[in-house]
């Protein structure tokens, strides 16, 4: 007998607009993945896949975590900048510190950095950025380097 792969169910459709950008605010999140990225323009950066935590107590002041947005993922990228080469260092330093890296810790390479921060909980302040792609303005989630903090809810 063949197993069913999927049975459609009209009563359990995703809410319309469920994948709109997340509202601006503070979120407790998990860093799910980190990868190098290259834009069509040739700019290189490091992209973070972030997931809003589902395990935060309901009475928390972080109304955006758990509940309604728990489990939602978004991406934010730290881009290299020829105009400000310290920007990448400053950003990655802030992220490493939020993840609990010790003072003066040396990451030997990108893979070492990735290994140390993936699956780490942090708190972020999410904002919106508007970018134009193929003539169309798009609003997307972003986290500034100064908006990464250690978690308030240790796993």
C-alpha positions in Angstrom: 0.0 0.0 0.0 1.3 3.5 -0.9 1.6 6.1 1.9 0.1 9.5 1.3 2.5 12.3 1.0 0.0 15.2 1.4 -3.7 15.6 1.8 -5.0 19.1 1.2 -7.1 20.7 3.9 -8.8 24.0 3.1 -9.7 24.6 6.8 -6.0 24.8 7.8 -4.7 27.3 5.3 -2.0 29.7 6.4 -3.4 33.1 7.4 -3.2 35.6 4.5 -0.2 37.7 4.8 1.4 35.3 7.3 4.8 35.8 5.7 4.8 39.6 5.7 7.8 41.2 7.4 7.8 40.9 11.2 6.9 44.0 13.2 9.7 46.2 14.5 10.6 45.2 18.0 12.7 43.1 20.4 12.8 39.4 19.8 14.5 36.5 21.6 15.9 34.4 18.7 18.2 31.5 17.9 20.9 31.8 15.2 19.9 28.9 12.9 22.6 29.3 10.3 25.4 31.6 9.1 26.7 31.6 5.5 28.8 33.7 3.2 26.8 35.6 0.6 27.5 37.4 -2.6 25.0 40.0 -4.0 24.4 40.5 -7.7 26.4 43.7 -7.4 29.4 41.7 -6.3 29.3 42.9 -2.7 30.1 40.1 -0.2 28.7 39.6 3.2 27.8 37.2 5.9 24.1 36.2 6.2 22.4 35.1 9.4 19.3 33.0 9.4 17.5 33.8 12.6 14.4 32.1 14.1 12.1 33.7 16.7 12.1 31.5 19.8 9.0 29.5 20.6 10.0 28.7 24.2 9.6 32.1 25.9 7.1 32.3 28.8 3.8 34.0 27.9 4.2 36.5 30.7 7.4 37.8 29.2 7.6 41.4 28.1 8.7 40.2 24.7 5.2 39.9 23.2 6.7 39.3 19.7 8.6 36.2 20.8 6.8 32.8 21.3 3.1 33.2 20.7 2.2 34.8 17.4 5.7 34.9 15.8 7.4 32.0 17.5 9.1 29.8 14.9 9.2 32.5 12.2 12.5 32.9 10.4 14.2 35.9 8.9 17.6 36.8 7.4 19.9 39.7 8.1 23.3 40.3 6.4 26.5 42.0 7.5 28.0 43.4 4.3 31.6 44.3 3.6 32.1 48.0 3.1 35.0 49.5 1.2 34.1 52.9 2.6 34.2 51.6 6.2 36.3 48.4 6.5 35.8 48.4 10.3 32.1 48.0 10.0 32.3 44.2 9.4 34.6 43.7 12.3 32.4 45.9 14.6 29.2 44.0 13.5 30.7 40.5 13.9 32.3 41.5 17.2 28.9 42.6 18.6 27.3 39.4 17.4 30.0 37.2 18.9 29.8 39.0 22.2 26.0 38.6 22.3 26.5 34.9 21.7 28.8 34.7 24.8 32.3 34.8 23.3 35.0 35.5 25.9 36.9 38.7 25.7 39.9 38.5 23.4 38.7 35.2 21.9 40.2 34.5 18.5 38.2 32.9 15.8 40.6 31.2 13.5 38.4 31.4 10.4 34.8 31.7 9.2 34.0 28.1 9.9 35.2 28.5 13.5 33.1 31.6 13.9 30.1 29.8 12.5 30.6 26.8 14.7 30.7 29.0 17.8 27.5 31.0 17.1 25.1 28.7 15.3 22.3 27.5 17.7 23.1 30.3 20.2 20.2 32.3 21.7 20.4 36.1 21.5 18.1 39.0 21.8 17.8 41.4 18.8 16.0 44.6 18.0 14.5 44.1 14.6 13.9 47.1 12.3 13.0 47.5 8.7 15.1 48.4 5.8 13.9 49.3 2.3 15.9 48.1 -0.7 15.2 48.5 -4.4 15.5 45.3 -6.5 14.7 45.4 -10.2 12.9 48.7 -9.7 10.7 47.5 -6.9 11.0 48.7 -3.3 11.0 45.8 -0.8 10.7 46.1 3.0 12.8 43.5 4.8 13.9 42.7 8.4 17.3 43.8 9.5 19.3 43.9 12.8 21.9 46.7 13.2 25.2 45.7 14.8 24.4 47.6 18.0 21.1 45.8 18.3 22.4 42.3 19.3 22.4 41.5 23.0 22.9 38.4 25.1 19.7 36.4 25.7 17.5 37.0 28.8 16.2 33.5 28.6 18.9 30.9 28.7 18.0 27.6 27.1 
